[in-house]
């Protein structure tokens, strides 16, 4: 008879995600992981493999949550451009609540792992690519709906929007006052989101 695991995998992954999100890959020790997951080293290795495997699984969990949020905003309403506004406003609001922005773990991981010889940045890179593809599909939909002009290029807009999202949410961590942050968001949206 198979033994029932003594832990909830989803809870453990969520705790690992929050830990890596806060501290990054390199600064997180196995002792940190043991404490955050409330598991012994042998149990961690049996359940998740090594530190890098756990990190990548936590990053995938995070990335899928973010994709679900993005697609909800961009494809469930009738106004796609308004969906793009909601994505950026929501991400910045989370920064204001003393939480890391939802884009931060992927971006932080990409920047950190790209500079380390002993870590693989491919999971972070794959999510950056997936986010960009989602934005491209949403801009294509906006164009089909007549919410973008016929000369607008969805692929270029997707790259510009993602760069703006990363930039604004990162900048928001400076601790700007709410009024200044709201103005930054509106200025960014006005320049990035064309209307037909």
Residue pairs with C-beta under 8 A, 6 or more apart in sequence:
5 47
6 43
7 37
7 38
7 39
7 43
7 47
9 47
12 37
12 39
12 47
12 48
13 57
13 58
13 61
14 61
15 36
15 37
15 38
16 33
16 36
16 37
16 48
16 54
16 55
16 57
16 58
17 58
17 59
17 61
17 62
17 105
18 36
19 28
19 32
19 33
19 36
20 28
20 55
20 58
20 59
20 105
20 109
21 62
21 100
21 104
21 105
21 108
22 100
23 32
24 108
24 109
24 112
25 51
25 52
25 55
25 109
25 112
25 113
25 116
25 119
26 112
26 116
26 119
28 51
28 55
30 41
30 44
30 51
33 44
33 51
33 54
34 40
34 41
34 44
37 44
39 47
44 54
48 54
48 57
52 119
52 120
55 109
56 120
56 123
59 105
59 106
59 109
59 123
59 124
59 127
60 123
62 105
62 106
63 106
63 123
63 127
63 130
65 102
66 102
66 103
66 106
66 127
66 131
67 127
67 130
67 131
67 134
69 87
69 90
69 102
70 87
70 131
70 134
70 135
71 134
73 83
73 84
73 86
73 87
73 90
74 80
74 83
74 84
74 87
74 134
74 135
74 138
74 141
75 83
75 138
75 141
76 83
77 83
78 145
79 147
80 138
80 139
80 141
80 142
80 145
80 147
81 142
81 147
81 148
81 193
81 195
83 138
84 135
84 138
84 161
84 189
84 193
85 189
85 193
87 165
88 164
88 165
88 168
88 169
88 185
88 188
88 189
89 185
90 102
91 101
91 102
91 103
91 165
91 168
91 169
92 101
92 168
92 169
92 172
92 181
92 184
92 185
94 100
94 101
94 102
95 101
95 169
95 172
95 173
95 181
96 172
96 178
96 181
100 108
100 173
101 169
101 170
101 172
101 173
102 169
103 131
103 165
103 166
103 169
104 169
104 170
104 173
106 124
106 127
106 128
106 131
107 124
107 128
107 166
107 170
109 121
109 123
109 124
110 121
110 124
110 125
110 128
112 119
113 119
113 120
113 121
113 124
114 121
128 162
131 162
132 158
132 159
132 162
133 158
135 157
135 158
135 161
135 162
136 154
136 155
136 157
136 158
137 154
138 158
139 148
139 152
139 154
139 155
139 157
139 158
139 161
140 154
142 148
142 154
143 150
143 152
143 154
146 196
147 195
147 196
148 154
148 157
148 194
148 195
148 196
149 194
149 196
152 194
157 192
157 194
160 192
161 192
161 193
164 188
164 191
164 192
167 188
168 184
168 185
168 188
171 184
172 181
172 184
176 184
